[in-house]
Amino acid sequence: MEPDAYGNHSAEDIAAAVRARSVRAIEVVAACLLRIEQVEPTLSTFAEVWGEEAVRWAGAVDARVDAGEWLPLAGVPIGVKGRHGLRTADALVAAGCVPVGATSVPGPGTAWQTWGLGAHGRTVNPWRADRSPGGSSAGSAAAVAAGLVPLATGADGAGSVRIPAAWCGVLGLKTTNGRLPSRDRTGLTAAGVLTRSAADAAAYWRAVSGDAPQARTPVSGPAPVTAVWSAGLGFAEVDAEVAAVAYSAVGRLVAAGVVRLSPGHVRLEDPGPAWLTLRTPGADPAVARPVREENDRRLAEVFAEAELLLTPVTPNAPHGHGGPGDRYSTALTWAFNLSGHPAMSIPAGFGPDGCPVGLQLVARRGAEPSLLSTATAAEYRAGLRSRPAPLP
């Protein structure tokens, strides 16, 4: 079995092949494990690899398929965020996914949760080894970008899915806060996923939410959705190079008829102090209420006029493993952990440093299907899609 046999295949394509029995789940997982063994000493995206267990679980999937059970994600190898991530993957396993390991998360000394610590050391960005992949879903994003798995779970408390997705050039979905189970006492963290295609993100959403499948967006497409662009949400300073790449992607969406820009303006209060208050043990959560309520009011005004809010994912390019310094990479993401809106990072292009830049799509609460259909149209009609990372 060649280690690259399924590295560039989507989750949907793998599942279709396994259901048709043109390939066995155990073959797909064996190739995946070989690829991980080959690349992991360089990237260190996994904290643990569950080789024997994964092969056994794959055999069980093949048995379910042979028995006539229809599995929407049959035989799809996945990474789960952190050593305890398997607890949150029940719906994916029920759909036929095969967890192959626990992806890396920040360890001791990781500044601001900005990079992961895997079994072979620090997790590196597949596009530039001297840059962070982002965090805290660091290993999940890097593993997907590297083609080790087509899908990996994440959790997003301040941007922890969207930031690594942006910096690794993949898609990252943060679901509506409270829509899926979360162990976070503050309510700031929402479940999410990292994939290389909108179709795979949609397959994840169907598996975990129970939503019925929707038809794929045709190349011709429906009428454009209304959207508002904001480079800094009214308070954040964004590097010119990052803003330019993200806005260029917006231009491609407009030119392709995917979105229609509305002239609305977005001016939020800086959510940082409120977020930090809610995360500080013993702090009075009432202190965060005024900012939260005011931003909720302003976002309600935005979404009364538009279906989507578009921003860069981060105000800065990927930094080194020393940390972000005195800048918050979360400046444009954590507002939507406070508000609970679903949000998604899609590939926007590349900065002058050769690293990917992400475009953030934010929708009304509960409107994950709108995000996913827009991301699908962005791929098919505007060419905004994930590209294979240059691997060893």
C-alpha positions as CSV (number, residue, x, y, z in Angstrom):
1,M,0.0,0.0,0.0
2,E,1.4,3.3,-1.1
3,P,1.4,6.0,1.7
4,D,0.1,8.6,-0.7
5,A,-2.7,6.4,-2.1
6,Y,-5.5,8.4,-0.5
7,G,-3.7,11.5,0.7
8,N,-5.4,13.9,-1.7
9,H,-8.8,12.2,-1.7
10,S,-11.8,13.9,0.0
11,A,-13.7,12.3,2.8
12,E,-16.8,12.0,0.6
13,D,-14.8,10.2,-2.2
14,I,-13.2,7.8,0.3
15,A,-16.6,7.0,1.8
16,A,-18.2,6.4,-1.6
17,A,-15.4,4.0,-2.6
18,V,-15.7,2.1,0.7
19,R,-19.5,1.9,0.5
20,A,-19.1,0.6,-3.1
21,R,-16.5,-1.9,-1.8
22,S,-14.1,-0.8,-4.5
23,V,-11.7,-0.3,-1.6
24,R,-11.7,-1.5,2.0
25,A,-11.7,0.8,5.0
26,I,-8.8,-1.2,6.3
27,E,-6.7,-0.4,3.2
28,V,-7.5,3.3,3.4
29,V,-6.5,3.4,7.1
30,A,-3.3,1.4,6.5
31,A,-2.2,3.9,3.8
32,C,-3.1,6.7,6.2
33,L,-0.9,5.3,8.9
34,L,2.0,4.8,6.6
35,R,1.7,8.4,5.5
36,I,1.7,9.6,9.1
37,E,4.7,7.5,9.9
38,Q,6.5,9.0,6.9
39,V,5.8,12.7,7.7
40,E,5.3,12.9,11.4
41,P,9.0,13.3,12.4
42,T,9.0,16.5,10.4
43,L,5.5,18.0,11.1
44,S,4.6,16.5,14.5
45,T,0.9,16.9,14.1
46,F,-0.1,14.0,16.3
47,A,0.3,13.6,20.1
48,E,-0.7,9.9,19.8
49,V,-1.2,7.6,16.8
50,W,-3.6,4.7,17.5
51,G,-2.3,2.3,14.8
52,E,-3.6,-1.1,16.1
53,E,-6.8,0.3,17.3
54,A,-7.4,2.2,14.0
55,V,-6.9,-1.0,12.0
56,R,-9.3,-2.9,14.2
57,W,-11.9,-0.1,14.0
58,A,-11.5,0.0,10.2
59,G,-12.2,-3.8,10.1
60,A,-15.4,-3.1,12.0
61,V,-16.5,-0.5,9.4
62,D,-15.9,-3.0,6.6
63,A,-18.0,-5.5,8.5
64,R,-20.8,-2.9,8.8
65,V,-20.7,-2.1,5.1
66,D,-20.7,-5.9,4.3
67,A,-23.8,-6.3,6.4
68,G,-25.6,-3.7,4.3
69,E,-25.4,-0.7,6.7
70,W,-25.2,2.7,4.9
71,L,-22.5,4.8,6.4
72,P,-22.2,8.4,5.1
73,L,-18.5,8.6,6.1
74,A,-17.5,4.9,5.8
75,G,-13.8,4.3,6.3
76,V,-12.8,8.0,6.5
77,P,-9.6,8.3,8.6
78,I,-9.9,11.3,11.0
79,G,-7.8,13.0,13.6
80,V,-9.4,14.1,16.9
81,K,-8.2,17.1,18.7
82,G,-6.2,16.2,21.8
83,R,-5.8,13.1,23.8
84,H,-9.4,13.3,25.0
85,G,-10.9,14.2,21.7
86,L,-12.4,10.7,21.1
87,R,-15.0,11.6,23.7
88,T,-16.5,14.1,21.3
89,A,-16.3,12.0,18.1
90,D,-19.2,9.6,18.7
91,A,-21.4,10.9,15.9
92,L,-18.5,10.7,13.4
93,V,-17.6,7.2,14.5
94,A,-21.3,6.2,14.1
95,A,-21.2,7.7,10.6
96,G,-18.2,5.4,9.8
97,C,-15.2,7.5,10.5
98,V,-12.0,5.8,11.8
99,P,-10.0,7.9,14.3
100,V,-6.3,7.3,13.7
101,G,-4.9,9.5,16.5
102,A,-5.0,12.5,18.8
103,T,-3.8,15.6,17.1
104,S,-1.4,18.0,18.9
105,V,-2.6,20.8,21.1
106,P,-0.5,23.4,23.0
107,G,1.8,22.1,25.7
108,P,3.7,23.8,28.6
109,G,5.2,27.1,27.5
110,T,3.1,27.5,24.4
111,A,2.5,31.2,24.3
112,W,-1.2,32.1,23.9
113,Q,-2.0,28.6,22.7
114,T,-0.5,29.4,19.4
115,W,1.2,26.1,18.4
116,G,0.9,22.4,19.2
117,L,3.2,20.0,20.9
118,G,3.2,16.6,19.3
119,A,5.0,13.3,19.9
120,H,8.0,14.5,17.9
121,G,8.1,18.0,19.3
122,R,6.5,21.3,18.3
123,T,4.0,21.2,15.4
124,V,5.2,23.2,12.4
125,N,3.2,24.9,9.7
126,P,3.3,22.7,6.6
127,W,3.9,25.8,4.4
128,R,6.8,27.1,6.4
129,A,8.5,25.1,9.2
130,D,9.6,28.3,11.0
131,R,6.1,29.5,11.4
132,S,3.3,28.4,13.8
133,P,0.3,26.5,12.4
134,G,-1.8,28.5,14.8
135,G,-3.8,27.0,17.7
136,S,-5.1,25.5,19.7
137,S,-6.3,23.1,17.0
138,A,-2.8,23.1,15.7
139,G,-2.3,19.4,14.8
140,S,-5.7,19.1,13.3
141,A,-5.1,21.9,10.9
142,A,-1.6,20.8,10.0
143,A,-2.6,17.2,9.5
144,V,-5.4,18.1,7.2
145,A,-3.2,20.5,5.2
146,A,-0.5,17.8,4.9
147,G,-3.0,15.3,3.5
148,L,-2.5,13.0,6.5
149,V,-6.3,12.9,7.1
150,P,-9.1,14.5,5.1
151,L,-10.9,15.6,8.2
152,A,-10.0,16.5,11.8
153,T,-12.0,17.7,14.7
154,G,-11.4,21.0,16.5
155,A,-12.8,23.2,19.3
156,D,-13.0,26.9,19.0
157,G,-13.0,29.1,22.1
158,A,-11.4,32.3,20.7
159,G,-10.5,31.3,17.1
160,S,-8.9,27.9,17.8
161,V,-10.4,26.3,14.7
162,R,-10.5,29.3,12.4
163,I,-6.9,30.6,13.0
164,P,-5.1,27.4,12.3
165,A,-7.3,26.8,9.3
166,A,-6.3,30.2,8.0
167,W,-2.6,29.8,8.6
168,C,-2.5,26.2,7.2
169,G,-4.7,27.0,4.1
170,V,-7.6,24.7,4.9
171,L,-11.3,25.3,5.8
172,G,-12.3,25.6,9.5
173,L,-15.9,25.7,10.7
174,K,-16.9,27.0,14.2
175,T,-20.5,26.0,14.9
176,T,-23.0,28.1,16.7
177,N,-22.2,28.2,20.4
178,G,-24.4,25.8,22.3
179,R,-25.6,23.9,19.1
180,L,-23.3,20.9,19.8
181,P,-22.1,19.6,23.2
182,S,-19.2,21.4,24.8
183,R,-17.5,20.9,28.2
184,D,-16.5,24.6,28.5
185,R,-18.1,26.1,31.6
186,T,-18.0,29.6,30.1
187,G,-19.9,28.7,27.0
188,L,-17.3,30.4,24.8
189,T,-16.1,27.2,23.1
190,A,-17.9,25.6,20.2
191,A,-17.2,22.4,18.4
192,G,-15.8,22.6,14.9
193,V,-14.0,20.8,12.1
194,L,-11.1,21.3,9.7
195,T,-11.2,19.9,6.1
196,R,-9.8,20.6,2.7
197,S,-13.2,21.1,1.0
198,A,-16.5,22.6,1.8
199,A,-18.2,19.3,0.8
200,D,-16.3,17.5,3.6
201,A,-17.2,20.2,6.1
202,A,-20.9,19.8,5.1
203,A,-20.6,16.0,5.5
204,Y,-19.2,16.7,9.0
205,W,-22.1,19.0,9.8
206,R,-24.7,16.5,8.6
207,A,-23.1,13.8,10.7
208,V,-23.0,15.8,14.0
209,S,-26.2,17.8,13.6
210,G,-28.5,15.4,11.9
211,D,-29.4,17.9,9.1
212,A,-30.6,16.3,5.9
213,P,-28.2,16.3,2.9
214,Q,-28.5,19.3,0.6
215,A,-27.8,19.4,-3.1
216,R,-24.4,20.6,-4.1
217,T,-24.2,24.2,-5.3
218,P,-24.1,24.1,-9.1
219,V,-21.4,25.9,-11.0
220,S,-24.0,28.4,-12.4
221,G,-25.2,29.0,-8.8
222,P,-28.1,30.8,-7.3
223,A,-28.4,34.6,-6.7
224,P,-25.6,36.1,-4.7
225,V,-25.9,36.4,-0.9
226,T,-25.7,39.9,0.6
227,A,-22.5,40.5,2.6
228,V,-20.8,43.2,4.5
229,W,-17.0,43.6,4.5
230,S,-15.1,44.8,7.5
231,A,-11.3,44.7,7.7
232,G,-11.0,45.4,11.4
233,L,-14.6,45.3,12.9
234,G,-14.2,48.9,13.9
235,F,-11.5,48.4,16.5
236,A,-8.7,46.1,15.3
237,E,-5.5,47.1,13.5
238,V,-4.9,44.7,10.6
239,D,-1.7,44.4,8.6
240,A,-2.1,45.8,5.1
241,E,-0.8,42.7,3.4
242,V,-3.3,40.5,5.2
243,A,-6.2,42.8,4.6
244,A,-5.3,43.1,0.9
245,V,-5.3,39.3,0.4
246,A,-8.6,38.8,2.2
247,Y,-10.2,41.7,0.3
248,S,-9.0,40.4,-3.0
249,A,-10.8,37.1,-2.2
250,V,-13.9,39.1,-1.5
251,G,-13.5,40.7,-4.9
252,R,-13.3,37.2,-6.5
253,L,-16.5,36.2,-4.7
254,V,-18.3,39.3,-6.0
255,A,-17.0,38.8,-9.6
256,A,-18.2,35.2,-9.5
257,G,-21.6,36.2,-8.3
258,V,-21.3,34.4,-5.0
259,V,-21.8,37.5,-2.8
260,R,-23.1,41.0,-3.3
261,L,-21.5,43.6,-1.1
262,S,-23.7,45.8,1.0
263,P,-22.5,49.3,2.0
264,G,-23.1,48.7,5.7
265,H,-20.4,49.5,8.3
266,V,-19.4,47.3,11.3
267,R,-18.2,48.9,14.5
268,L,-18.0,46.5,17.4
269,E,-16.6,47.2,20.8
270,D,-13.3,45.4,21.4
271,P,-14.4,42.0,22.8
272,G,-10.9,41.2,24.3
273,P,-11.5,42.5,27.9
274,A,-14.9,40.8,28.1
275,W,-13.5,37.5,26.8
276,L,-10.6,37.6,29.2
277,T,-13.0,38.4,32.1
278,L,-15.1,35.3,31.4
279,R,-12.0,33.2,31.2
280,T,-10.5,34.4,34.5
281,P,-11.4,32.2,37.4
282,G,-13.2,34.1,40.1
283,A,-13.9,37.1,38.0
284,D,-17.4,38.6,38.0
285,P,-19.0,37.6,34.6
286,A,-21.4,40.6,34.9
287,V,-18.4,42.8,34.0
288,A,-18.5,41.4,30.5
289,R,-22.2,41.9,30.0
290,P,-22.3,45.5,28.7
291,V,-19.8,44.8,25.9
292,R,-21.5,41.5,25.1
293,E,-25.0,43.1,24.9
294,E,-23.8,46.1,22.9
295,N,-22.0,43.9,20.3
296,D,-25.1,41.6,20.1
297,R,-27.2,44.7,19.3
298,R,-24.8,45.9,16.6
299,L,-24.5,42.4,15.1
300,A,-28.2,42.1,15.0
301,E,-28.3,45.3,12.9
302,V,-25.7,43.9,10.5
303,F,-27.6,40.6,10.0
304,A,-30.9,42.4,9.6
305,E,-29.5,43.8,6.4
306,A,-27.0,41.1,5.2
307,E,-26.7,37.4,5.3
308,L,-22.9,37.3,5.9
309,L,-20.2,39.4,7.5
310,L,-16.8,39.1,5.9
311,T,-13.4,39.8,7.6
312,P,-9.8,38.6,7.5
313,V,-9.4,35.7,10.0
314,T,-6.4,37.2,11.7
315,P,-4.9,40.7,11.8
316,N,-1.5,39.3,11.2
317,A,0.4,36.7,9.3
318,P,1.6,33.5,11.0
319,H,4.3,34.2,13.6
320,G,7.2,32.0,14.8
321,H,7.1,29.5,17.6
322,G,8.1,32.1,20.1
323,G,4.6,33.4,20.2
324,P,2.6,36.4,18.9
325,G,4.4,39.0,21.0
326,D,2.1,41.8,22.1
327,R,-0.5,41.2,19.4
328,Y,-3.7,39.2,19.7
329,S,-4.1,36.9,16.7
330,T,-7.6,36.4,18.1
331,A,-8.6,40.0,17.5
332,L,-11.1,39.3,14.7
333,T,-12.3,35.9,15.8
334,W,-13.2,36.0,19.5
335,A,-16.1,38.5,19.1
336,F,-18.1,35.6,17.6
337,N,-17.3,33.3,20.5
338,L,-18.8,35.9,22.8
339,S,-21.8,36.4,20.5
340,G,-22.2,32.7,19.5
341,H,-22.5,33.3,15.8
342,P,-21.2,30.5,13.5
343,A,-18.1,31.4,11.6
344,M,-15.8,29.8,9.0
345,S,-12.3,30.3,7.6
346,I,-11.9,29.7,3.9
347,P,-8.6,30.0,1.9
348,A,-8.2,33.5,0.5
349,G,-4.7,33.3,-1.0
350,F,-1.1,33.7,0.1
351,G,0.7,36.6,1.7
352,P,4.2,37.9,0.7
353,D,5.7,35.5,3.3
354,G,4.4,32.5,1.3
355,C,1.9,31.5,4.1
356,P,-1.8,31.2,3.6
357,V,-4.3,33.9,4.5
358,G,-7.9,33.1,5.6
359,L,-11.2,34.9,4.8
360,Q,-13.7,34.7,7.7
361,L,-17.4,34.2,6.9
362,V,-19.8,34.9,9.8
363,A,-23.5,34.1,9.6
364,R,-26.6,34.4,11.7
365,R,-26.9,32.1,14.6
366,G,-27.9,28.6,13.4
367,A,-27.1,29.4,9.8
368,E,-24.3,26.8,9.3
369,P,-25.9,25.7,6.0
370,S,-25.5,29.3,4.6
371,L,-21.8,29.3,5.5
372,L,-21.3,25.9,3.9
373,S,-23.2,26.7,0.7
374,T,-21.2,29.9,0.4
375,A,-17.9,28.1,0.9
376,T,-19.0,25.5,-1.7
377,A,-19.7,28.3,-4.2
378,A,-16.4,30.0,-3.3
379,E,-14.6,26.8,-4.4
380,Y,-16.6,26.0,-7.6
381,R,-17.2,29.5,-8.9
382,A,-14.5,31.7,-7.4
383,G,-11.6,29.2,-7.2
384,L,-11.0,29.8,-3.5
385,R,-10.0,26.4,-2.4
386,S,-7.4,24.6,-0.4
387,R,-4.1,23.7,-2.1
388,P,-1.8,20.8,-1.2
389,A,1.0,21.9,1.2
390,P,4.6,21.4,0.0
391,L,5.5,18.3,2.0
392,P,8.7,16.4,2.6
